[in-house]
Structures are given as C-alpha cells and as structure tokens.
Amino acid sequence: MWLYGKSNHTQRGYQRDVSEFLEYIELESLREVRLEDLQDFSNFLEEKGLADSTRARKLSAIKSLFSFANKIGYLYYNVGTPIQTPKVKNRLGEKILSEEEIFRMLANTKNQRNYVLIRLMYVSGARVSEICSLKWRDAQIHKDAGVLNIFGKGGKTRTVFLSPKTWEELIKLKKEANQDDPIFESQKGGHLDPSAAYRIVKKVAKKAGIDKEVSPHWLRHAHASHALDKGVAPHVVRDTLGHSSIATTNRYSHARPEDSSARSLSL
C-alpha cells in the first residue's frame, strides 16, 4: 500500500533503505519509533561517510513511510516530519549529453536492436523500464510515421509521436513479430531487462569516446534539454516525458513557446 503506484525501481530502493533503518533501530513496530531514533540513524548515515545524495534518498524513503502511516491513521503523530534531508547539489547539467555525443553513440552502434534502443530512448525521452516493457501493439501507425503508447509511472499512459525516420528504423526490427511480442527482445527471448539496456548504453558510450558514467536516464535528460533549447514549450516536454509536475521539466532550462517535442529533435 505504501509504495503503490511507484516504479519498480523506486519500490526496491525504498524497501532497501527502510529495511536498513529497521535493522538499525531494532524495534518491532513503527509505533515504538521516537524522533531520537530517526536522529540517531541520520547521524549514523553521516558517520558512514555517505554522499549527501545517498543520505537524502534514504531519509526521504523513511519519511515517506512515516508520512503514509500517519495519513492512514496507523500513527497518530508523524515523527519523521522534523527530520531534515541533506541539501544536494544540482548536478543535472553534468548528466546532459550534447547532440554531437548522441550522434557519436549512434554511429558506434552496429547492432540494429541496440541502435534502435538508444535512438528510441533519446527521441521518446522514455524511462528505460518503459522502453524495455514495450510490445509491438504499443507502436501504432499515425499519418506519415507512428506513435508509441507508453505505460508509465503512476499507471498513466501517454502517447509519443515519432518522426518518419525514427518510425522507419523502429519498424525494421519487427520482421515477423506478433503484436504481443516485445519490441526489444533479449537473447534468451522475452523483454530486454533494464539492467541489460544499462550495460548496452554504458558500453556504447565508452566506445564513442565519452568519458562519463552514462546511463539510459542520461538520454532522457538529453531529450528534455535539447527539446527546450529548440524552443519546445515546457508543458509539451512535460507531457512527452511523463513528468508529474512542470517544475520538474523547468529544471532543464527556460523555453520559448513551440508545439512539439519528440519530432523537434535532430533524429
């Protein structure tokens, strides 16, 4: 119930963080937890020398649990409210690839499936879990190109319009596949695992001479930044990427009014 609607990645991370906290305090019930326990755990994380971002994530997970328990009436008081999470330096700008780096990655991807995988993650701006879960029935012809129906966070479905060239490259993968077959299939059959997609992206980036810890999410960052730089309206980018808030989109840059997102990029 507590993590309902959150992505599998978020659920796993929050569950690990809360388990660590419960092991530390050695109490059997949340009702026994005092503010001092939370403060002691926060100090423990700091003494371990963890990065501010890691500490902030762990404390956010714990605060989320106590907030939920209070909301449903299990806890009369939310003892997590006074706990402050460390302020984290915004390093988003360091995780945005240039268009030239995107093209270098594509030029160094000889495997057709991997080429389309990287291209589609950038062009659609979709999360790696969303891309890996796509079936051919989620790809539909639309006018001179096609659209992707992406099932995202919070159980929400959004439609992303693709350029004719990207659609052409995507359809080359289909061959004799059925509608319920995965678009990106693993070597053993079934959907490509997000961890495998992560390894593919990292390997291709290294081959392209990009000396950074590139991950699939960097392609999503690049989409948002490049689209806004090209004048796409923030609300269009928000809807394309499935951001829950325009504030998330506005982290990338200030934009001028425009009318598209995925189709505005150079691919």
Secondary structure, DSSP 8 states (H G I E B T S, - for coil): -TTTTS-HHHHHHHHHHHHHHHHHHT-S-GGG--HHHHHHHHHHHHHTT--HHHHHHHHHHHHHHHHHHHHTTS-SS-TTTT---------GGGG---HHHHHHHHHT--SHHHHHHHHHHHHH---HHHHHT-BGGGEEEETTEEEEEEE-GGG-EEEEEE-HHHHHHHHTTTTT--TTSBSSB-TTSSB--HHHHHHHHHHHHHHTT--S---HHHHHHHHHHHHHHTT--HHHHHHHHT-S-HHHHTTT------S-SGGGS--
